[in-house]
Amino acid sequence: MSAAGSIRNGTGPDAVGLRERADGWAQPASWRADPYTRALRTGRGPLYLRRSDGWMLPLEVERWCADADPADRTVLTRCRGPVLDIGCGPGRLVAALALLGRPCLGIDVSQAAVARTIGAGGPALCRSVFEPIPGEGRWGTALLIDGNIGIGGDPRALLTRVGRVLAPDGLVLVEVAPADLDERVRVRVDDGHGGVGTDFPWARVGAPALLRHAAAAGWNAVERWSALDRDFVALRRALPGACTSPEG
């Protein structure tokens, strides 16, 4: 049965032995409660990821809750086969794929994100990528967009797990930070007005760091591109002697 078929029929792989998790990872309560839930329900920020030293990364809630933009469409046109959007958020990419008739599924640990995705017309499950996934081992493309390479705070462990979710010839499309970063931190969701969630591990990587982590996890970069000041990398499984420095 195809990945898309397993979604339609409500079946998936046997859960026994599949509850892999990155070391130290657990579903962060921050993504299931205010202020993140409130931001998704209203479709507005402000919302930040705040490090323990007080530095805050603005989160683009309004863009996430809007329709897919031209930069997003450069990602969607590169998708092959059934598409799994990991950390789908409010679901603009899943909704756009569904509108095109593409087999797809969004997963997110936030019930509010899943509800908004379904409301936008995209299929979604409240699920971590480190839990059993319907169609495990048969997905054609996995998306790690909007910084989701940071899920779990360990890009190498995440890419290793994604390798088990995808088909052998599967493609991973990753959005990377514009700077040369390789940062693993603990953060909280913060609304800038005193509302904060619990802390959880996160990572931020630029393209050079992603290429290092990808190679260690058995992936090669096959394309790099930019659109609307956002940077992306496409990964496929490494083959012996394959090139790891694509033109972009």
C-alpha positions as CSV (number, residue, x, y, z in Angstrom):
1,M,0.0,0.0,0.0
2,S,1.3,3.5,-0.8
3,A,1.9,6.2,1.8
4,A,-1.1,8.1,0.4
5,G,-3.2,4.9,0.6
6,S,-2.3,4.3,4.2
7,I,-3.6,7.8,5.0
8,R,-6.8,7.3,3.2
9,N,-7.5,4.0,4.9
10,G,-6.4,5.1,8.3
11,T,-3.7,2.5,8.6
12,G,0.0,2.8,9.2
13,P,3.1,0.7,10.1
14,D,3.2,-1.5,13.2
15,A,4.0,0.8,16.1
16,V,6.1,-1.9,17.9
17,G,9.7,-0.8,18.0
18,L,9.1,2.5,16.1
19,R,9.0,5.0,18.9
20,E,12.5,6.4,18.2
21,R,13.2,9.7,19.8
22,A,16.2,12.0,19.6
23,D,18.2,12.0,22.8
24,G,16.7,14.4,25.3
25,W,13.6,15.1,23.1
26,A,10.1,15.2,24.4
27,Q,7.0,16.8,23.0
28,P,7.3,20.4,24.2
29,A,4.3,21.7,26.1
30,S,5.1,25.1,24.6
31,W,3.6,24.0,21.3
32,R,0.4,22.7,22.9
33,A,-0.5,25.7,25.1
34,D,-0.4,29.4,25.1
35,P,1.1,31.6,23.8
36,Y,1.7,29.5,20.7
37,T,-1.9,28.2,20.6
38,R,-3.2,31.7,21.0
39,A,-1.1,33.0,18.1
40,L,-2.2,30.2,15.8
41,R,-5.9,30.8,16.7
42,T,-5.7,34.5,16.0
43,G,-3.2,34.2,13.1
44,R,-1.1,37.0,14.6
45,G,2.0,37.6,16.6
46,P,4.1,38.8,18.1
47,L,5.7,35.5,19.0
48,Y,9.4,34.7,19.6
49,L,11.7,31.9,20.5
50,R,13.6,33.1,23.5
51,R,17.0,31.8,24.6
52,S,18.0,31.7,28.3
53,D,20.3,34.7,27.7
54,G,17.3,36.8,26.7
55,W,18.0,36.8,22.9
56,M,14.7,36.4,21.0
57,L,14.1,35.1,17.4
58,P,10.9,36.6,15.9
59,L,8.5,34.0,14.5
60,E,6.6,34.8,11.4
61,V,3.2,33.9,12.5
62,E,1.3,36.0,10.0
63,R,3.3,34.5,7.1
64,W,2.8,31.0,8.4
65,C,-1.0,31.5,8.7
66,A,-1.3,33.0,5.2
67,D,-1.4,31.2,1.9
68,A,1.8,29.8,0.4
69,D,3.9,32.6,-1.1
70,P,6.2,32.6,-4.1
71,A,9.2,31.3,-2.0
72,D,7.0,28.5,-0.7
73,R,6.0,27.6,-4.2
74,T,9.7,27.0,-5.2
75,V,9.6,24.3,-2.5
76,L,6.3,22.8,-3.6
77,T,7.4,22.6,-7.3
78,R,10.3,20.4,-6.2
79,C,8.2,17.9,-4.3
80,R,8.1,14.4,-5.7
81,G,5.7,11.6,-4.7
82,P,3.6,11.8,-1.5
83,V,4.8,14.6,0.7
84,L,5.2,14.7,4.5
85,D,5.4,18.2,6.0
86,I,7.2,17.7,9.4
87,G,6.1,20.4,11.8
88,C,3.4,21.7,9.5
89,G,2.3,24.5,11.8
90,P,-1.0,26.1,10.5
91,G,-0.7,24.1,7.3
92,R,-0.2,26.5,4.4
93,L,2.1,24.1,2.5
94,V,-0.1,21.1,3.1
95,A,-3.2,23.1,2.1
96,A,-1.5,24.2,-1.1
97,L,-0.4,20.7,-2.0
98,A,-3.9,19.3,-1.3
99,L,-5.4,22.0,-3.5
100,L,-3.1,20.8,-6.3
101,G,-4.4,17.2,-5.7
102,R,-1.0,16.0,-4.4
103,P,-1.0,13.2,-1.8
104,C,0.3,14.8,1.4
105,L,0.2,14.8,5.2
106,G,1.1,17.4,7.8
107,I,2.3,16.4,11.3
108,D,2.7,18.6,14.2
109,V,2.8,18.2,18.0
110,S,0.4,21.2,18.4
111,Q,-3.3,20.4,18.4
112,A,-4.0,24.0,17.4
113,A,-1.7,23.7,14.4
114,V,-3.3,20.5,13.3
115,A,-6.8,21.9,13.7
116,R,-5.9,25.0,11.6
117,T,-4.3,22.8,8.9
118,I,-7.4,20.6,8.6
119,G,-9.6,23.8,8.6
120,A,-7.5,25.1,5.7
121,G,-8.2,21.9,3.7
122,G,-5.0,19.9,4.4
123,P,-4.8,16.4,6.0
124,A,-2.9,16.5,9.3
125,L,-2.1,14.4,12.4
126,C,-1.0,15.5,15.9
127,R,2.2,13.5,15.8
128,S,5.9,13.9,16.4
129,V,8.3,12.8,13.6
130,F,9.9,10.6,16.3
131,E,6.6,8.6,16.7
132,P,5.2,6.1,14.2
133,I,4.2,7.8,10.9
134,P,1.6,6.4,8.5
135,G,3.3,5.1,5.3
136,E,6.6,4.9,7.1
137,G,9.4,4.2,4.6
138,R,7.2,5.1,1.6
139,W,7.1,8.9,1.5
140,G,8.6,10.6,-1.5
141,T,9.4,14.0,0.0
142,A,9.8,15.3,3.5
143,L,9.6,19.1,4.2
144,L,11.6,20.7,7.0
145,I,10.6,24.4,6.3
146,D,10.4,27.5,8.6
147,G,13.3,26.4,10.7
148,N,12.0,22.9,11.3
149,I,15.5,21.4,10.9
150,G,15.7,22.6,14.5
151,I,13.1,20.1,15.8
152,G,14.5,18.1,18.7
153,G,17.7,20.3,18.9
154,D,19.8,17.7,17.0
155,P,19.7,18.1,13.1
156,R,21.8,14.9,12.6
157,A,19.4,12.8,14.7
158,L,16.4,14.4,12.9
159,L,17.8,13.7,9.4
160,T,18.6,10.1,10.5
161,R,15.0,9.6,11.6
162,V,13.7,11.2,8.3
163,G,15.7,8.7,6.4
164,R,13.6,5.9,8.0
165,V,10.4,7.7,7.1
166,L,11.2,8.3,3.4
167,A,11.3,5.9,0.6
168,P,14.9,4.8,-0.4
169,D,14.9,7.4,-3.2
170,G,13.2,10.1,-1.1
171,L,13.9,13.8,-1.1
172,V,14.3,16.1,1.9
173,L,13.7,19.9,1.3
174,V,15.2,21.9,4.1
175,E,15.0,25.7,4.8
176,V,18.2,26.9,6.5
177,A,19.2,30.0,8.3
178,P,20.7,32.7,6.1
179,A,23.8,33.0,8.2
180,D,26.6,30.4,8.8
181,L,25.1,29.1,12.1
182,D,25.4,25.8,13.9
183,E,23.5,26.4,17.2
184,R,21.9,24.1,19.7
185,V,20.0,25.8,22.4
186,R,17.1,25.6,24.8
187,V,14.3,28.0,24.1
188,R,10.9,29.1,25.2
189,V,8.0,30.4,23.1
190,D,7.4,34.0,24.3
191,D,4.7,36.5,23.2
192,G,6.7,39.5,24.2
193,H,4.1,40.5,26.8
194,G,5.0,38.1,29.7
195,G,3.4,35.0,28.3
196,V,6.0,32.2,28.0
197,G,5.9,28.4,27.5
198,T,8.2,25.7,28.9
199,D,11.7,25.3,27.6
200,F,12.6,22.8,25.0
201,P,15.7,22.0,22.7
202,W,16.0,23.7,19.4
203,A,18.7,24.1,16.7
204,R,19.5,26.7,14.1
205,V,21.8,25.8,11.1
206,G,22.9,27.6,8.0
207,A,23.8,25.8,4.8
208,P,27.4,24.9,5.7
209,A,26.4,23.3,9.0
210,L,23.5,21.5,7.3
211,L,25.8,19.9,4.8
212,R,28.0,18.6,7.5
213,H,25.1,17.1,9.5
214,A,23.5,15.7,6.4
215,A,26.7,14.0,5.3
216,A,27.1,12.4,8.8
217,A,23.5,11.2,8.5
218,G,23.9,9.7,5.1
219,W,22.6,12.5,2.9
220,N,24.0,14.5,-0.1
221,A,22.9,18.0,-1.0
222,V,21.7,17.9,-4.6
223,E,20.5,21.5,-5.0
224,R,20.6,24.9,-3.2
225,W,18.5,27.9,-4.0
226,S,17.2,31.1,-2.5
227,A,13.8,32.9,-2.9
228,L,12.6,36.1,-1.2
229,D,15.6,36.2,1.2
230,R,15.0,32.6,2.3
231,D,17.5,29.8,1.7
232,F,16.8,26.1,0.9
233,V,18.7,22.9,0.4
234,A,17.5,19.6,-1.2
235,L,19.0,16.4,0.1
236,R,19.0,12.8,-1.2
237,R,20.6,9.7,0.2
238,A,24.3,9.6,-0.3
239,L,25.8,7.2,-2.8
240,P,29.5,6.1,-2.8
241,G,31.6,8.7,-4.5
242,A,28.6,11.2,-4.9
243,C,29.4,14.9,-4.9
244,T,28.4,16.8,-1.8
245,S,28.9,20.4,-3.1
246,P,26.0,21.2,-5.5
247,E,25.8,24.4,-7.4
248,G,23.1,26.7,-6.1
